[in-house]
Amino acid sequence: MQSENGFERLSDEAFAHLGLENVAYIKATTIDGHIYFMLTSAAGQDILVSESVAVATQAADERGLIVLTMH
């Protein structure tokens, strides 16, 4: 279905998945008493576990991912 501006309207589901493959987040996690940083896709798939935020950020950059901040 096209709107007045000529663009196709996205369904709610399609909109929710828009950019999903390009977005990730880094979260701290504890494994065996040590803090690690996990790069996770927006879909919730773990990509990488690192002892360093910098390494996780670099891995995201190398994959062309946009890292969002979680609050």
All heavy atoms as TSV, in Angstrom:
chain	resi	resn	atom	element	x	y	z
A	1	MET	N	N	0.835	-1.172	0.000
A	1	MET	CA	C	0.000	0.000	0.000
A	1	MET	C	C	0.885	1.242	0.000
A	1	MET	O	O	1.803	1.347	0.788
A	1	MET	CB	C	-0.881	-0.037	1.249
A	1	MET	CG	C	-1.641	1.194	1.513
A	1	MET	SD	S	-2.392	1.043	3.152
A	1	MET	CE	C	-3.867	1.882	2.914
A	2	GLN	N	N	0.635	2.172	-0.898
A	2	GLN	CA	C	1.422	3.392	-0.967
A	2	GLN	C	C	0.693	4.527	-0.274
A	2	GLN	O	O	-0.521	4.651	-0.357
A	2	GLN	CB	C	1.728	3.755	-2.408
A	2	GLN	CG	C	2.732	2.819	-3.035
A	2	GLN	CD	C	3.254	3.380	-4.341
A	2	GLN	OE1	O	2.711	4.308	-4.890
A	2	GLN	NE2	N	4.319	2.781	-4.825
A	3	SER	N	N	1.480	5.358	0.408
A	3	SER	CA	C	0.890	6.513	1.078
A	3	SER	C	C	0.914	7.714	0.124
A	3	SER	O	O	1.347	7.607	-1.014
A	3	SER	CB	C	1.670	6.820	2.355
A	3	SER	OG	O	2.982	7.208	2.031
A	4	GLU	N	N	0.484	8.863	0.601
A	4	GLU	CA	C	0.404	10.062	-0.231
A	4	GLU	C	C	1.776	10.485	-0.763
A	4	GLU	O	O	1.863	11.090	-1.824
A	4	GLU	CB	C	-0.205	11.208	0.582
A	4	GLU	CG	C	-1.660	10.986	0.903
A	4	GLU	CD	C	-2.201	12.095	1.786
A	4	GLU	OE1	O	-1.529	13.122	1.964
A	4	GLU	OE2	O	-3.316	11.930	2.294
A	5	ASN	N	N	2.850	10.166	-0.044
A	5	ASN	CA	C	4.175	10.584	-0.491
A	5	ASN	C	C	4.797	9.604	-1.474
A	5	ASN	O	O	5.910	9.791	-1.926
A	5	ASN	CB	C	5.111	10.816	0.696
A	5	ASN	CG	C	5.339	9.570	1.517
A	5	ASN	OD1	O	5.012	8.466	1.094
A	5	ASN	ND2	N	5.892	9.738	2.696
A	6	GLY	N	N	4.088	8.546	-1.814
A	6	GLY	CA	C	4.563	7.586	-2.798
A	6	GLY	C	C	5.372	6.445	-2.223
A	6	GLY	O	O	5.745	5.522	-2.942
A	7	PHE	N	N	5.664	6.503	-0.937
A	7	PHE	CA	C	6.413	5.425	-0.304
A	7	PHE	C	C	5.463	4.328	0.169
A	7	PHE	O	O	4.337	4.594	0.577
A	7	PHE	CB	C	7.212	5.940	0.895
A	7	PHE	CG	C	8.339	6.836	0.499
A	7	PHE	CD1	C	8.232	8.209	0.637
A	7	PHE	CD2	C	9.513	6.313	-0.019
A	7	PHE	CE1	C	9.263	9.043	0.276
A	7	PHE	CE2	C	10.555	7.140	-0.385
A	7	PHE	CZ	C	10.438	8.512	-0.244
A	8	GLU	N	N	5.958	3.128	0.119
A	8	GLU	CA	C	5.157	2.003	0.585
A	8	GLU	C	C	5.078	2.042	2.110
A	8	GLU	O	O	6.067	2.300	2.786
A	8	GLU	CB	C	5.820	0.702	0.134
A	8	GLU	CG	C	5.000	-0.521	0.437
A	8	GLU	CD	C	5.648	-1.770	-0.110
A	8	GLU	OE1	O	6.247	-1.720	-1.193
A	8	GLU	OE2	O	5.553	-2.793	0.566
A	9	ARG	N	N	3.912	1.786	2.646
A	9	ARG	CA	C	3.745	1.741	4.105
A	9	ARG	C	C	4.269	0.413	4.608
A	9	ARG	O	O	4.047	-0.626	4.004
A	9	ARG	CB	C	2.279	1.883	4.478
A	9	ARG	CG	C	1.766	3.286	4.298
A	9	ARG	CD	C	0.393	3.411	4.842
A	9	ARG	NE	N	0.430	3.098	6.259
A	9	ARG	CZ	C	-0.461	3.493	7.132
A	9	ARG	NH1	N	-1.470	4.204	6.734
A	9	ARG	NH2	N	-0.376	3.167	8.391
A	10	LEU	N	N	4.944	0.447	5.735
A	10	LEU	CA	C	5.435	-0.771	6.364
A	10	LEU	C	C	4.421	-1.266	7.378
A	10	LEU	O	O	3.809	-0.467	8.091
A	10	LEU	CB	C	6.760	-0.498	7.095
A	10	LEU	CG	C	7.960	-0.139	6.244
A	10	LEU	CD1	C	9.140	0.207	7.151
A	10	LEU	CD2	C	8.337	-1.278	5.321
A	11	SER	N	N	4.297	-2.561	7.458
A	11	SER	CA	C	3.453	-3.125	8.513
A	11	SER	C	C	4.168	-2.897	9.840
A	11	SER	O	O	5.368	-2.600	9.882
A	11	SER	CB	C	3.260	-4.627	8.282
A	11	SER	OG	O	4.492	-5.310	8.475
A	12	ASP	N	N	3.451	-3.027	10.938
A	12	ASP	CA	C	4.055	-2.875	12.262
A	12	ASP	C	C	5.202	-3.858	12.443
A	12	ASP	O	O	6.247	-3.511	12.991
A	12	ASP	CB	C	3.008	-3.080	13.363
A	12	ASP	CG	C	2.009	-1.944	13.421
A	12	ASP	OD1	O	2.265	-0.873	12.834
A	12	ASP	OD2	O	0.956	-2.132	14.059
A	13	GLU	N	N	5.011	-5.076	11.976
A	13	GLU	CA	C	6.054	-6.106	12.117
A	13	GLU	C	C	7.283	-5.745	11.285
A	13	GLU	O	O	8.417	-5.863	11.756
A	13	GLU	CB	C	5.529	-7.471	11.695
A	13	GLU	CG	C	6.543	-8.577	11.904
A	13	GLU	CD	C	5.989	-9.946	11.562
A	13	GLU	OE1	O	4.758	-10.119	11.499
A	13	GLU	OE2	O	6.812	-10.843	11.357
A	14	ALA	N	N	7.085	-5.293	10.063
A	14	ALA	CA	C	8.208	-4.913	9.212
A	14	ALA	C	C	8.956	-3.726	9.808
A	14	ALA	O	O	10.185	-3.684	9.799
A	14	ALA	CB	C	7.714	-4.583	7.808
A	15	PHE	N	N	8.223	-2.772	10.365
A	15	PHE	CA	C	8.853	-1.614	10.999
A	15	PHE	C	C	9.673	-2.041	12.206
A	15	PHE	O	O	10.780	-1.547	12.425
A	15	PHE	CB	C	7.794	-0.583	11.408
A	15	PHE	CG	C	8.386	0.658	12.009
A	15	PHE	CD1	C	9.011	1.593	11.204
A	15	PHE	CD2	C	8.314	0.884	13.369
A	15	PHE	CE1	C	9.566	2.744	11.751
A	15	PHE	CE2	C	8.869	2.021	13.927
A	15	PHE	CZ	C	9.494	2.955	13.119
A	16	ALA	N	N	9.165	-2.964	12.998
A	16	ALA	CA	C	9.872	-3.452	14.187
A	16	ALA	C	C	11.186	-4.120	13.822
A	16	ALA	O	O	12.131	-4.106	14.607
A	16	ALA	CB	C	8.985	-4.422	14.966
A	17	HIS	N	N	11.266	-4.698	12.640
A	17	HIS	CA	C	12.476	-5.395	12.212
A	17	HIS	C	C	13.406	-4.531	11.362
A	17	HIS	O	O	14.478	-4.969	10.979
A	17	HIS	CB	C	12.098	-6.666	11.443
A	17	HIS	CG	C	11.506	-7.700	12.320
A	17	HIS	ND1	N	10.160	-7.820	12.498
A	17	HIS	CD2	C	12.081	-8.643	13.103
A	17	HIS	CE1	C	9.914	-8.808	13.343
A	17	HIS	NE2	N	11.059	-9.315	13.733
A	18	LEU	N	N	13.000	-3.296	11.097
A	18	LEU	CA	C	13.777	-2.395	10.263
A	18	LEU	C	C	15.148	-2.136	10.890
A	18	LEU	O	O	15.250	-1.706	12.027
A	18	LEU	CB	C	13.026	-1.079	10.093
A	18	LEU	CG	C	13.573	-0.091	9.094
A	18	LEU	CD1	C	13.516	-0.678	7.682
A	18	LEU	CD2	C	12.761	1.188	9.137
A	19	GLY	N	N	16.193	-2.438	10.168
A	19	GLY	CA	C	17.555	-2.212	10.645
A	19	GLY	C	C	18.053	-3.223	11.646
A	19	GLY	O	O	19.149	-3.098	12.172
A	20	LEU	N	N	17.277	-4.237	11.916
A	20	LEU	CA	C	17.616	-5.220	12.940
A	20	LEU	C	C	18.987	-5.838	12.728
A	20	LEU	O	O	19.723	-6.057	13.677
A	20	LEU	CB	C	16.545	-6.312	12.961
A	20	LEU	CG	C	16.441	-7.189	14.187
A	20	LEU	CD1	C	16.159	-6.364	15.436
A	20	LEU	CD2	C	15.344	-8.216	14.002
A	21	GLU	N	N	19.354	-6.067	11.472
A	21	GLU	CA	C	20.641	-6.707	11.190
A	21	GLU	C	C	21.812	-5.735	11.291
A	21	GLU	O	O	22.956	-6.140	11.198
A	21	GLU	CB	C	20.625	-7.368	9.811
A	21	GLU	CG	C	20.431	-6.427	8.658
A	21	GLU	CD	C	18.977	-6.080	8.353
A	21	GLU	OE1	O	18.052	-6.629	8.953
A	21	GLU	OE2	O	18.786	-5.214	7.482
A	22	ASN	N	N	21.541	-4.446	11.515
A	22	ASN	CA	C	22.597	-3.443	11.578
A	22	ASN	C	C	22.835	-2.877	12.976
A	22	ASN	O	O	23.730	-2.062	13.154
A	22	ASN	CB	C	22.272	-2.269	10.646
A	22	ASN	CG	C	22.097	-2.713	9.219
A	22	ASN	OD1	O	20.965	-2.953	8.808
A	22	ASN	ND2	N	23.168	-2.868	8.489
A	23	VAL	N	N	22.033	-3.279	13.933
A	23	VAL	CA	C	22.095	-2.699	15.271
A	23	VAL	C	C	22.536	-3.751	16.279
A	23	VAL	O	O	22.143	-4.909	16.196
A	23	VAL	CB	C	20.712	-2.129	15.674
A	23	VAL	CG1	C	20.724	-1.587	17.083
A	23	VAL	CG2	C	20.275	-1.055	14.690
A	24	ALA	N	N	23.376	-3.311	17.226
A	24	ALA	CA	C	23.838	-4.200	18.287
A	24	ALA	C	C	23.994	-3.386	19.571
A	24	ALA	O	O	23.908	-2.159	19.556
A	24	ALA	CB	C	25.165	-4.840	17.906
A	25	TYR	N	N	24.223	-4.069	20.652
A	25	TYR	CA	C	24.516	-3.395	21.911
A	25	TYR	C	C	25.578	-4.184	22.655
A	25	TYR	O	O	25.816	-5.355	22.387
A	25	TYR	CB	C	23.259	-3.191	22.761
A	25	TYR	CG	C	22.511	-4.443	23.135
A	25	TYR	CD1	C	22.746	-5.083	24.348
A	25	TYR	CD2	C	21.558	-4.986	22.283
A	25	TYR	CE1	C	22.058	-6.228	24.697
A	25	TYR	CE2	C	20.864	-6.129	22.624
A	25	TYR	CZ	C	21.113	-6.744	23.831
A	25	TYR	OH	O	20.431	-7.885	24.168
A	26	ILE	N	N	26.256	-3.499	23.560
A	26	ILE	CA	C	27.289	-4.122	24.381
A	26	ILE	C	C	26.786	-4.104	25.814
A	26	ILE	O	O	26.373	-3.062	26.323
A	26	ILE	CB	C	28.627	-3.359	24.261
A	26	ILE	CG1	C	29.129	-3.416	22.817
A	26	ILE	CG2	C	29.660	-3.943	25.228
A	26	ILE	CD1	C	30.312	-2.529	22.535
A	27	LYS	N	N	26.802	-5.259	26.432
A	27	LYS	CA	C	26.356	-5.318	27.820
A	27	LYS	C	C	27.411	-6.036	28.663
A	27	LYS	O	O	28.108	-6.933	28.190
A	27	LYS	CB	C	25.010	-6.038	27.933
A	27	LYS	CG	C	25.029	-7.492	27.511
A	27	LYS	CD	C	23.655	-8.122	27.653
A	27	LYS	CE	C	23.694	-9.573	27.174
A	27	LYS	NZ	N	22.397	-10.210	27.292
A	28	ALA	N	N	27.530	-5.579	29.894
A	28	ALA	CA	C	28.453	-6.218	30.830
A	28	ALA	C	C	27.784	-7.465	31.391
A	28	ALA	O	O	26.579	-7.480	31.648
A	28	ALA	CB	C	28.804	-5.264	31.953
A	29	THR	N	N	28.568	-8.503	31.565
A	29	THR	CA	C	28.059	-9.746	32.136
A	29	THR	C	C	29.152	-10.353	33.007
A	29	THR	O	O	30.337	-10.098	32.800
A	29	THR	CB	C	27.612	-10.732	31.036
A	29	THR	OG1	O	26.969	-11.844	31.628
A	29	THR	CG2	C	28.770	-11.190	30.186
A	30	THR	N	N	28.767	-11.110	33.987
A	30	THR	CA	C	29.736	-11.766	34.873
A	30	THR	C	C	29.759	-13.248	34.562
A	30	THR	O	O	28.723	-13.907	34.548
A	30	THR	CB	C	29.355	-11.547	36.349
A	30	THR	OG1	O	29.274	-10.132	36.586
A	30	THR	CG2	C	30.388	-12.141	37.277
A	31	ILE	N	N	30.966	-13.756	34.307
A	31	ILE	CA	C	31.165	-15.178	34.040
A	31	ILE	C	C	32.268	-15.653	34.974
A	31	ILE	O	O	33.379	-15.110	34.941
A	31	ILE	CB	C	31.556	-15.432	32.563
A	31	ILE	CG1	C	30.474	-14.896	31.621
A	31	ILE	CG2	C	31.796	-16.924	32.329
A	31	ILE	CD1	C	30.868	-14.926	30.147
A	32	ASP	N	N	31.952	-16.627	35.797
A	32	ASP	CA	C	32.915	-17.171	36.763
A	32	ASP	C	C	33.579	-16.080	37.595
A	32	ASP	O	O	34.787	-16.108	37.849
A	32	ASP	CB	C	33.986	-18.010	36.052
A	32	ASP	CG	C	33.418	-19.250	35.389
A	32	ASP	OD1	O	32.392	-19.769	35.882
A	32	ASP	OD2	O	33.990	-19.690	34.374
A	33	GLY	N	N	32.804	-15.085	38.018
A	33	GLY	CA	C	33.309	-14.021	38.871
A	33	GLY	C	C	34.080	-12.927	38.158
A	33	GLY	O	O	34.578	-12.008	38.793
A	34	HIS	N	N	34.209	-12.990	36.842
A	34	HIS	CA	C	34.924	-11.976	36.071
A	34	HIS	C	C	33.929	-11.208	35.204
A	34	HIS	O	O	32.977	-11.784	34.688
A	34	HIS	CB	C	35.971	-12.619	35.158
A	34	HIS	CG	C	37.101	-13.252	35.894
A	34	HIS	ND1	N	36.941	-14.205	36.878
A	34	HIS	CD2	C	38.432	-13.058	35.793
A	34	HIS	CE1	C	38.105	-14.580	37.341
A	34	HIS	NE2	N	39.041	-13.903	36.704
A	35	ILE	N	N	34.185	-9.914	35.030
A	35	ILE	CA	C	33.312	-9.092	34.192
A	35	ILE	C	C	33.785	-9.161	32.745
A	35	ILE	O	O	34.966	-8.981	32.450
A	35	ILE	CB	C	33.288	-7.633	34.670
A	35	ILE	CG1	C	32.680	-7.557	36.067
A	35	ILE	CG2	C	32.501	-6.750	33.693
A	35	ILE	CD1	C	32.701	-6.181	36.680
A	36	TYR	N	N	32.841	-9.448	31.859
A	36	TYR	CA	C	33.093	-9.498	30.426
A	36	TYR	C	C	32.089	-8.586	29.740
A	36	TYR	O	O	31.068	-8.222	30.316
A	36	TYR	CB	C	32.924	-10.918	29.882
A	36	TYR	CG	C	33.985	-11.871	30.363
A	36	TYR	CD1	C	33.796	-12.619	31.508
A	36	TYR	CD2	C	35.172	-12.021	29.661
A	36	TYR	CE1	C	34.767	-13.498	31.958
A	36	TYR	CE2	C	36.157	-12.899	30.092
A	36	TYR	CZ	C	35.947	-13.629	31.249
A	36	TYR	OH	O	36.915	-14.494	31.682
A	37	PHE	N	N	32.387	-8.254	28.515
A	37	PHE	CA	C	31.501	-7.404	27.720
A	37	PHE	C	C	31.040	-8.190	26.508
A	37	PHE	O	O	31.843	-8.714	25.751
A	37	PHE	CB	C	32.219	-6.109	27.326
A	37	PHE	CG	C	32.617	-5.324	28.529
A	37	PHE	CD1	C	33.870	-5.487	29.092
A	37	PHE	CD2	C	31.711	-4.472	29.141
A	37	PHE	CE1	C	34.240	-4.802	30.239
A	37	PHE	CE2	C	32.068	-3.776	30.289
A	37	PHE	CZ	C	33.334	-3.938	30.833
A	38	MET	N	N	29.733	-8.279	26.374
A	38	MET	CA	C	29.135	-9.101	25.338
A	38	MET	C	C	28.542	-8.213	24.249
A	38	MET	O	O	27.745	-7.326	24.533
A	38	MET	CB	C	28.052	-9.971	25.958
A	38	MET	CG	C	27.485	-11.015	25.046
A	38	MET	SD	S	26.455	-12.171	25.973
A	38	MET	CE	C	27.696	-13.039	26.897
A	39	LEU	N	N	28.977	-8.432	23.014
A	39	LEU	CA	C	28.386	-7.771	21.855
A	39	LEU	C	C	27.210	-8.631	21.422
A	39	LEU	O	O	27.372	-9.809	21.121
A	39	LEU	CB	C	29.415	-7.642	20.729
A	39	LEU	CG	C	28.917	-7.041	19.415
A	39	LEU	CD1	C	28.458	-5.595	19.614
A	39	LEU	CD2	C	30.011	-7.116	18.358
A	40	THR	N	N	26.035	-8.037	21.420
A	40	THR	CA	C	24.801	-8.765	21.148
A	40	THR	C	C	24.013	-8.059	20.054
A	40	THR	O	O	23.893	-6.837	20.061
A	40	THR	CB	C	23.942	-8.840	22.436
A	40	THR	OG1	O	24.734	-9.411	23.480
A	40	THR	CG2	C	22.708	-9.682	22.244
A	41	SER	N	N	23.479	-8.827	19.123
A	41	SER	CA	C	22.676	-8.232	18.046
A	41	SER	C	C	21.362	-7.726	18.619
A	41	SER	O	O	20.937	-8.127	19.698
A	41	SER	CB	C	22.401	-9.267	16.953
A	41	SER	OG	O	21.439	-10.194	17.386
A	42	ALA	N	N	20.709	-6.852	17.873
A	42	ALA	CA	C	19.410	-6.323	18.307
A	42	ALA	C	C	18.377	-7.432	18.447
A	42	ALA	O	O	17.427	-7.313	19.205
A	42	ALA	CB	C	18.923	-5.267	17.327
A	43	ALA	N	N	18.601	-8.533	17.736
A	43	ALA	CA	C	17.686	-9.675	17.817
A	43	ALA	C	C	17.995	-10.558	19.030
A	43	ALA	O	O	17.302	-11.530	19.275
A	43	ALA	CB	C	17.777	-10.501	16.538
A	44	GLY	N	N	19.060	-10.209	19.786
A	44	GLY	CA	C	19.384	-10.960	20.993
A	44	GLY	C	C	20.406	-12.058	20.795
A	44	GLY	O	O	20.687	-12.830	21.710
A	45	GLN	N	N	21.029	-12.122	19.634
A	45	GLN	CA	C	22.011	-13.158	19.342
A	45	GLN	C	C	23.393	-12.688	19.801
A	45	GLN	O	O	23.855	-11.607	19.427
A	45	GLN	CB	C	22.020	-13.419	17.842
A	45	GLN	CG	C	22.699	-14.663	17.412
A	45	GLN	CD	C	22.455	-14.895	15.922
A	45	GLN	OE1	O	22.327	-13.959	15.135
A	45	GLN	NE2	N	22.379	-16.141	15.544
A	46	ASP	N	N	24.064	-13.495	20.643
A	46	ASP	CA	C	25.405	-13.149	21.098
A	46	ASP	C	C	26.389	-13.268	19.944
A	46	ASP	O	O	26.392	-14.267	19.223
A	46	ASP	CB	C	25.828	-14.052	22.253
A	46	ASP	CG	C	24.971	-13.850	23.496
A	46	ASP	OD1	O	24.425	-12.746	23.658
A	46	ASP	OD2	O	24.855	-14.792	24.289
A	47	ILE	N	N	27.218	-12.235	19.777
A	47	ILE	CA	C	28.176	-12.192	18.681
A	47	ILE	C	C	29.588	-12.428	19.188
A	47	ILE	O	O	30.356	-13.160	18.590
A	47	ILE	CB	C	28.094	-10.835	17.954
A	47	ILE	CG1	C	26.700	-10.639	17.354
A	47	ILE	CG2	C	29.174	-10.717	16.884
A	47	ILE	CD1	C	26.439	-9.236	16.842
A	48	LEU	N	N	29.928	-11.808	20.340
A	48	LEU	CA	C	31.292	-11.860	20.829
A	48	LEU	C	C	31.314	-11.585	22.320
A	48	LEU	O	O	30.519	-10.787	22.815
A	48	LEU	CB	C	32.114	-10.790	20.100
A	48	LEU	CG	C	33.534	-10.565	20.561
A	48	LEU	CD1	C	34.476	-10.786	19.387
A	48	LEU	CD2	C	33.702	-9.160	21.098
A	49	VAL	N	N	32.216	-12.228	23.026
A	49	VAL	CA	C	32.450	-11.958	24.443
A	49	VAL	C	C	33.898	-11.522	24.574
A	49	VAL	O	O	34.800	-12.164	24.040
A	49	VAL	CB	C	32.190	-13.200	25.317
A	49	VAL	CG1	C	32.496	-12.907	26.775
A	49	VAL	CG2	C	30.754	-13.665	25.172
A	50	SER	N	N	34.133	-10.414	25.288
A	50	SER	CA	C	35.476	-9.863	25.420
A	50	SER	C	C	35.697	-9.339	26.827
A	50	SER	O	O	34.753	-8.995	27.532
A	50	SER	CB	C	35.648	-8.718	24.415
A	50	SER	OG	O	36.853	-8.033	24.639
A	51	GLU	N	N	36.948	-9.247	27.218
A	51	GLU	CA	C	37.294	-8.638	28.502
A	51	GLU	C	C	37.351	-7.121	28.391
A	51	GLU	O	O	37.525	-6.437	29.382
A	51	GLU	CB	C	38.640	-9.177	28.999
A	51	GLU	CG	C	38.595	-10.648	29.347
A	51	GLU	CD	C	39.934	-11.166	29.852
A	51	GLU	OE1	O	40.950	-10.448	29.756
A	51	GLU	OE2	O	39.950	-12.302	30.346
A	52	SER	N	N	37.189	-6.584	27.178
A	52	SER	CA	C	37.357	-5.158	26.926
A	52	SER	C	C	36.198	-4.586	26.114
A	52	SER	O	O	35.797	-5.170	25.108
A	52	SER	CB	C	38.674	-4.960	26.166
A	52	SER	OG	O	38.738	-3.712	25.551
A	53	VAL	N	N	35.709	-3.432	26.548
A	53	VAL	CA	C	34.676	-2.730	25.784
A	53	VAL	C	C	35.245	-2.311	24.428
A	53	VAL	O	O	34.563	-2.376	23.408
A	53	VAL	CB	C	34.167	-1.487	26.547
A	53	VAL	CG1	C	33.240	-0.644	25.689
A	53	VAL	CG2	C	33.457	-1.894	27.814
A	54	ALA	N	N	36.504	-1.898	24.413
A	54	ALA	CA	C	37.138	-1.453	23.170
A	54	ALA	C	C	37.159	-2.563	22.122
A	54	ALA	O	O	36.900	-2.322	20.938
A	54	ALA	CB	C	38.554	-0.955	23.439
A	55	VAL	N	N	37.447	-3.787	22.541
A	55	VAL	CA	C	37.471	-4.918	21.606
A	55	VAL	C	C	36.062	-5.199	21.087
A	55	VAL	O	O	35.862	-5.437	19.898
A	55	VAL	CB	C	38.080	-6.176	22.266
A	55	VAL	CG1	C	37.886	-7.404	21.392
A	55	VAL	CG2	C	39.562	-5.953	22.549
A	56	ALA	N	N	35.071	-5.142	21.964
A	56	ALA	CA	C	33.680	-5.363	21.548
A	56	ALA	C	C	33.233	-4.282	20.572
A	56	ALA	O	O	32.570	-4.558	19.569
A	56	ALA	CB	C	32.766	-5.410	22.763
A	57	THR	N	N	33.632	-3.030	20.839
A	57	THR	CA	C	33.287	-1.920	19.948
A	57	THR	C	C	33.971	-2.078	18.595
A	57	THR	O	O	33.351	-1.863	17.544
A	57	THR	CB	C	33.684	-0.578	20.591
A	57	THR	OG1	O	33.010	-0.458	21.844
A	57	THR	CG2	C	33.314	0.594	19.708
A	58	GLN	N	N	35.233	-2.472	18.611
A	58	GLN	CA	C	35.964	-2.688	17.359
A	58	GLN	C	C	35.325	-3.815	16.547
A	58	GLN	O	O	35.196	-3.715	15.326
A	58	GLN	CB	C	37.423	-3.024	17.646
A	58	GLN	CG	C	38.240	-3.210	16.395
A	58	GLN	CD	C	39.702	-3.508	16.690
A	58	GLN	OE1	O	40.125	-3.499	17.833
A	58	GLN	NE2	N	40.463	-3.778	15.661
A	59	ALA	N	N	34.909	-4.881	17.214
A	59	ALA	CA	C	34.250	-5.996	16.520
A	59	ALA	C	C	32.956	-5.528	15.865
A	59	ALA	O	O	32.632	-5.935	14.743
A	59	ALA	CB	C	33.975	-7.130	17.504
A	60	ALA	N	N	32.216	-4.658	16.546
A	60	ALA	CA	C	30.981	-4.109	15.969
A	60	ALA	C	C	31.307	-3.278	14.737
A	60	ALA	O	O	30.658	-3.418	13.691
A	60	ALA	CB	C	30.245	-3.271	17.007
A	61	ASP	N	N	32.330	-2.427	14.846
A	61	ASP	CA	C	32.732	-1.595	13.709
A	61	ASP	C	C	33.134	-2.452	12.510
A	61	ASP	O	O	32.756	-2.164	11.383
A	61	ASP	CB	C	33.901	-0.683	14.092
A	61	ASP	CG	C	33.495	0.455	15.005
A	61	ASP	OD1	O	32.281	0.760	15.085
A	61	ASP	OD2	O	34.392	1.040	15.644
A	62	GLU	N	N	33.900	-3.505	12.762
A	62	GLU	CA	C	34.356	-4.386	11.682
A	62	GLU	C	C	33.198	-5.087	10.980
A	62	GLU	O	O	33.293	-5.432	9.808
A	62	GLU	CB	C	35.335	-5.426	12.231
A	62	GLU	CG	C	36.669	-4.836	12.628
A	62	GLU	CD	C	37.557	-5.807	13.369
A	62	GLU	OE1	O	37.138	-6.961	13.646
A	62	GLU	OE2	O	38.694	-5.412	13.698
A	63	ARG	N	N	32.116	-5.288	11.709
A	63	ARG	CA	C	30.939	-5.942	11.143
A	63	ARG	C	C	29.934	-4.940	10.573
A	63	ARG	O	O	28.871	-5.312	10.097
A	63	ARG	CB	C	30.266	-6.803	12.211
A	63	ARG	CG	C	31.063	-8.036	12.584
A	63	ARG	CD	C	30.509	-8.677	13.861
A	63	ARG	NE	N	31.114	-9.951	14.150
A	63	ARG	CZ	C	32.301	-10.113	14.724
A	63	ARG	NH1	N	33.028	-9.064	15.058
A	63	ARG	NH2	N	32.784	-11.326	14.971
A	64	GLY	N	N	30.256	-3.652	10.671
A	64	GLY	CA	C	29.358	-2.619	10.160
A	64	GLY	C	C	28.125	-2.432	11.020
A	64	GLY	O	O	27.086	-1.985	10.530
A	65	LEU	N	N	28.227	-2.743	12.309
A	65	LEU	CA	C	27.097	-2.633	13.219
A	65	LEU	C	C	27.092	-1.286	13.916
A	65	LEU	O	O	28.144	-0.717	14.225
A	65	LEU	CB	C	27.146	-3.734	14.282
A	65	LEU	CG	C	27.066	-5.159	13.755
A	65	LEU	CD1	C	27.363	-6.159	14.868
A	65	LEU	CD2	C	25.710	-5.424	13.146
A	66	ILE	N	N	25.921	-0.787	14.186
A	66	ILE	CA	C	25.747	0.433	14.955
A	66	ILE	C	C	25.477	0.015	16.392
A	66	ILE	O	O	24.554	-0.757	16.661
A	66	ILE	CB	C	24.563	1.264	14.420
A	66	ILE	CG1	C	24.826	1.664	12.973
A	66	ILE	CG2	C	24.311	2.470	15.295
A	66	ILE	CD1	C	23.613	2.186	12.257
A	67	VAL	N	N	26.291	0.502	17.318
A	67	VAL	CA	C	26.130	0.138	18.732
A	67	VAL	C	C	25.270	1.172	19.416
A	67	VAL	O	O	25.561	2.368	19.379
A	67	VAL	CB	C	27.505	0.032	19.432
A	67	VAL	CG1	C	27.323	-0.291	20.908
A	67	VAL	CG2	C	28.371	-1.037	18.769
A	68	LEU	N	N	24.199	0.711	20.031
A	68	LEU	CA	C	23.308	1.583	20.794
A	68	LEU	C	C	23.560	1.396	22.280
A	68	LEU	O	O	23.986	0.331	22.720
A	68	LEU	CB	C	21.839	1.252	20.484
A	68	LEU	CG	C	21.422	1.445	19.031
A	68	LEU	CD1	C	19.967	1.072	18.868
A	68	LEU	CD2	C	21.653	2.872	18.601
A	69	THR	N	N	23.288	2.441	23.035
A	69	THR	CA	C	23.459	2.399	24.484
A	69	THR	C	C	22.180	1.914	25.131
A	69	THR	O	O	21.092	2.390	24.784
A	69	THR	CB	C	23.806	3.800	25.011
A	69	THR	OG1	O	24.965	4.264	24.338
A	69	THR	CG2	C	24.065	3.778	26.499
A	70	MET	N	N	22.319	0.992	26.045
A	70	MET	CA	C	21.170	0.490	26.798
A	70	MET	C	C	21.146	1.200	28.153
A	70	MET	O	O	22.175	1.385	28.769
A	70	MET	CB	C	21.287	-1.022	27.026
A	70	MET	CG	C	21.410	-1.833	25.773
A	70	MET	SD	S	19.881	-2.059	24.922
A	70	MET	CE	C	18.968	-3.037	26.084
A	71	HIS	N	N	19.967	1.600	28.592
A	71	HIS	CA	C	19.838	2.260	29.910
A	71	HIS	C	C	18.971	1.413	30.795
A	71	HIS	O	O	18.093	0.764	30.423
A	71	HIS	CB	C	19.212	3.628	29.770
A	71	HIS	CG	C	20.070	4.590	29.019
A	71	HIS	ND1	N	21.031	5.343	29.628
A	71	HIS	CD2	C	20.138	4.895	27.698
A	71	HIS	CE1	C	21.639	6.093	28.716
A	71	HIS	NE2	N	21.106	5.839	27.540
